[in-house]
Amino acid sequence: MNFKLILKALFTSLSLSCFASYSLKEMTLEEKVGQLLIVHFNGEKVNDDAKILVQDTKVGGIIYYNWSNGLHSPEQIQTLSAGLQKLTRANQNPIPLLIAADQEGGVVARLNNGFTKFPGNKALGETSDPNLAESAALAMGEELQAVGINMNLAPVVDVNSNPRNPVIGVRSFGDEAETVLSFGERALSGYRQAQMIATLKHFPGYGDVAVDPHEDLPIVRKSKEELERVELLPFAKLASSADAIMTAHILVPALDTENCSTLSEKTLNYLRETIGFKGVIVADSLVLEGVVKKCRTVDEAAIQALKAGCD
């Protein structure tokens, strides 16, 4: 459990002069477990549910959704973020929250009203100018920072090698690994300049699936050599520059014949040992059918993901 990595990723992205110093040795087991969790709550402003999560459960992060948090305007979001961080400052160990959103641009953008409408990855990829990915990520990161969001669940570096892909499609920079790599590299640079925690997703790659993981478990039956030439290439080349990598709920027999990637120690060991990733491994949503069908409950999915190596 890489608590130090989680905290380092956060502390390097924020100005923390207003927070007391902390020590892992001073943290209770409950606090350490709480720091593993990024959760949502229903409310457009700080409420009792948020207080329970931040002050009782001591969660490490909050993720924003339109359907749960409104996200009506920059002012509403900034007030919400400030209120949540104020809650954690009252804790014995006032570790600032990760506040995350899926702000990819294009079809996946949680922040819309009062925010720039950025092009999606496919549109950027078709320009053949990776510098535009850097400019977009920098501007997007600055907008997120302005409203108190310090972690973006982007960029997507899945290679959309299957034109009938039901989950990635226009969210990908393209159908060639080198294109995705070059644009993903510049996007990471933009987020880094904005001091935004960036998250490569979705390892080991949804690009060649025919099933949406929201509905069932996709399977990719490629050899390891084929995967390393396409799906795995962007992750292998960009891992050293990424703060976090998000897992995919996908079965890849070449890496593990039994467990989907989020729950696969073999697959996550490949990410750690073969690719050499030293950052934070984030599980994709544990309520998706692709993972819940096997585990039956979100609780069990979380336990198995942690045992496999997710942070």
Disulfide bonds with the S-S distance in Angstrom:
none
